[in-house]
Amino acid sequence: MRQVTGNSALARARGSVAFAAVLSLALAGCGGGESSSGGNLAAANINTPAQIAQVSADDYNENVNGLITGATLSRWINDWENERPEGVTGRLIILQNAAGGAGAEYVRPVPGQVFTYQVPNSELIQTRDNGVTVTVSVVPDGPSMDAFLKKYNIDPRKDMIVCAMGGASNPLAMNQGRCWYMFRYWGVDKRNLALLNGGNSWNLSSGQMLPGDFSATASTPPNTGTASVRDLPADNTALQASIAEMIAIATPTPQNNTRNGVFVWDARSLSQYSAGEAREMGEQGCADAYCGPVADYMTTFQNRAARQGHPHGTLQLQYTHMLVPGEGYRYKDKAELEAYLSGEADANGMRFVDYTYQAVGVGNAYQPGDTMYVYCETTFRAMITGVVSAVVLGLPTRFYDGAMTEWNSLSNIVTDQGTPILPADSPWRTDLADVSFFRAAASSDLVGSREISNPYGDRTDAHIRADRLYKFGTATPGGGSGGGGGVAPPANPCGG
């Protein structure tokens, strides 16, 4: 049964939140080149999602940043001095999330020029307080980033950083995306950042890389770096969307609005998006593209959630369809990814669906100029859809880092401790008819408690403000007071 509740007082309380989000959307929609000028936080330093995004070449072999191929990486490691991309003056740093298969364990280090480190996933995320709730798996804070740069001796102003899976799997592709997102959020220029398409073994077997391009061992982290994220002048924090902004862009009814300048992409399975009302190919015996309800809707819950469902206006297409598992979990060709965003179906019939669990149809998915918002359960799966959007297709993209773990927690639903997560009058509840479709957990015994720092907090971007404060000495662009939880723009939203 679909469950909704309403509270007009809460809707009124969200007026300031909506205003902040409108400003944020104005900031997100502006185009222009990426700003990387020096100085303290000011209009000239603030990049919009449109400026942060980059368009891939149709042939990934032509990319020298963003999504690169094994052939490009092979050329680099074998003659870095002559093959390094224009504007890159430092070393080649390869960050692998795991070892590859036998004979392709690690990209081969070259003394003084190429370094390959195995980076644990735990260094790409952090549990942080946004001012209302404590959320897991958020982008690391400034001190953690500086410790990372020191450990691996990375100078992000000069070095070329390549995020690589090493192995090949859905989780490793997610972690690779987390690596890219972390560096880009903290202001690393797109010129200095790349993702290797596919795992090591596939790059070897496909002939893009050679046996001599690999080593059985990785480099040892020297812990001698001196660079800081404070050395990076760009403010790319617009990559991250807060809960306040997600509430504000949710449509008042379940329908997606193709004219509001927003596209929200749920990267989870259809069974999670629908809270068990529908399933897709591969889920619980579904052999067609889409099938009816699951046997038990509680099987779609994760992390002892209070409820399952999605924000209003969201469209669903699972992240797995972006990759080719049989080819090292590489990203599909650009034309195939573009077809999804236009609403087309692939060979298996998979395409964007809406709240009716039916295809939206060609021309009714992404609209030109939309700002893309991506999420999943913890924004790991959405790292893959976000790479498709921001790195391959060049669309203005924002990551809702709190994701459904946060969204579903902000509820007046009783936990196994016998108390509701949020009080009934908290302005941050999302279990409301004007923002969500959801089905509550079958029993409070199944609902885990959550760490709520302030149910009446006036902001939900405390961690983003802390990042700006660490990096620039001021929490708000332009020195203003900011809004109720978004990325507040300078006087000219386009940063002029």
PyMOL commands that set and color helices and strands:
alter all, ss='L'
color gray80, all
select helices_A, chain A and resi 8-13+15-29+43-45+49-52+60-62+70-78+80-83+121-124+142-151+170-185+190-192+200-205+211-213+229-231+237-239+243-249+270-273+297-300+319-322+325-327+334-341+381-392+403-407+444-446+462-472+477-479
alter helices_A, ss='H'
color red, helices_A
select strands_A, chain A and resi 66-68+92-96+106-107+114-118+126-129+134-138+160-164+193-196+214-215+262-266+279-280+290-291+307-311+315-316+323-324+330-331+371-375+397-399+436-440
alter strands_A, ss='S'
color yellow, strands_A
deselect
rebuild
show_as cartoon
